[in-house]
Each structure stands twice: as C-alpha cells, then as structure tokens.
Amino acid sequence: RWSRQAGKPSGADPLDDALLLAEAYPERVARARGKPGEYQLASGRGVYLEPTDALARETWLAVGELGGGDARDRILLAAPLDEDALRAAFADRLVAEDRLETSGGGKLRAKRLLRLGKLVVDEKIIDRPDPALIAGALADQVRADGLAALKLGERGRGLLDRVAFLRANDGEAWPDLSEAALVARLDEWLEPLLAGRSSLASLDEGTLEAAIKTLIPWDMQGRIEAQAPARFTAPTGSSFAIDYGAEGGPRVEVRVQELYGVAEHPAVAHGKVPLTLALLSPAHRPIQITKDLPGFWKGSWREVKVEMKGRYPRHVWPDDPASAAPTTRAKPRGT
C-alpha cells in the first residue's frame, strides 16, 4: 500500500524481507553459535530455535519476534540474512576493533575484528601489529595477574626477599619492592624490556633481576651482598642458599657434619640477625632447627649424636663438634 502511495520507484534496489527486519530491529540481527539452533543477538543476548527448524541451519538471521524466557528467548519469527547483503546495508554501522589474544605458547597475536554490536562479522590476523599495542597488553597482563605472570625464578624472588629483609631490619631507606609497589612502577623497570616482545615467557630471570635492581640506588646495591648475602658458605666450602622469606627469619638448610668446627653462630645484617639453621642428617632429613649452634653443641647434641650414630654408623659423630673438622664424607670402609 505504501509502495503504491509512493508512486514511481526510485530505482534503488528493493530490500528483501530479511533486510527490512534487520533495519527495523538492528539489535535483533542474530548469528549462529555453538549447537544447531543456538544464536546470539547483536545486543549480546542468547536466543534459540528448535534444532529441527529449517532456519536452524542458517548462519545469519534477522529476528522479527521473540518469546520471553528466563535465561534466553525463543525465536518465533525470523528470516535468513545474506552476509554480503548485511555488510553492504550496515556498512556505516560496522565497527573495526583490534584485539589481542594469547596463543597456546603464551605469545600474543593481534586480530582485527569487524563487529555489529556484540557480533563478530569478520576477523583477520594482523601480520605486523603495532609493537606498542603488544607491549601495553603484556604490561596489562602483569597488572592483572601480578608477579606470578613473570618467571622471576630463585634469583629474582631471592632479591626481593633480601631487600624486604633489609627494609624491615635496617629502615625504610631501602626501597619498597613489594609486589604492589613493583606493579605500580612497571613503567620504570618492566615496560622498557617489552619492546619487540610477543610473550612474557621470553623474559628470563637474569633479565628480570637486573631490571628490578635498577630500582635500588647504586650505593645500596653494593650493600646488599654485605648485609644480606644470597648464600651461606659452610666451613667445608659448600654453598647453601639463604631463604630470606622464611618464617622466623633468614634460614639455611645444611648437613650438620659440614658445620663441625663452628663455635660462633653465623649471622647476617652485620651480625645482628642470627641465621636459622635447619640441620640435616647425611640423608638430608631434618635433625634440629636452631639459632644457637654453640648452645646446641653443648646441649642436645649428645642425644642427637647417639641417634645419628645408630642410623649412620659410617659417618663421623664427634663428642665435641665445635672443635672437630667439618666433612662432607663418610668414614672409609673398615674404619
């Protein structure tokens, strides 16, 4: 009726039923997803058809009528949409968007999406994405996931624990290298490392440790090893990592025979903080935990020695370990 009233046709291509519906209800343009009959509207809401419905095989629909539902609506009236015709008719309403995705190997890749509302009409991999876009996304990943997103390793974690120990014991002149502080200062130490990278996994622990060190004043960097050494060297020459994040203070696990001859308890922070010594048997099983090794030699060592001698008869168990020679070996056979 309206067509007759309008008179002579203008020459423009007439819209088919589906495009007329799409123009009337653009938020109800629907695209198939998942199982047959499952669709998503441009508004983002999920809708459905019976899988046996002939329209359930169509990729695109223009929906004219919906039946209400609690979680999703049922399509009661719709017409199949041609994708090319849809793209031509809605060209001015399609929005281009660049999006980053993480591949199985942890690398970021960029996609350029063409969207109609919440629906993706087209997507293409961007061969040469803007490096700044990738770097920003990697930094955002650390902001979201914290330092767990990085492979700090033993060296990086150890550095943070050592500085935290010094800050707690030597005053706030030492920088705050807590996780919250590091995440807040990513632009200073991490972001300069991200240029040209597509994955956080490509940052090794040595690179990360060096980057974190830039937040520590130069004069303080030299004091870290003097006041909070990373390792403890036993009289045997063996070296053991010091755990500065341990409950109860800096802790070392070491076989007790390697401490024979030690008459003064080892300490850090210029001798102010005694190490917690976790003394181990020859089989690396715990024997005793102490912050007073001379007291242990003079006290409960007698009972420990009897037990150890019974379990490990081929090892040396002196009566006076404070004056005995340290060792890493068992006694020769036949002795």
Order of alpha helices (4+ residues) and beta strands (2+ residues): alpha-alpha-beta-beta-beta-beta-beta-alpha-beta-beta-beta-alpha-alpha-alpha-alpha-alpha-alpha-beta-beta-beta-beta-beta-beta-beta-alpha-alpha
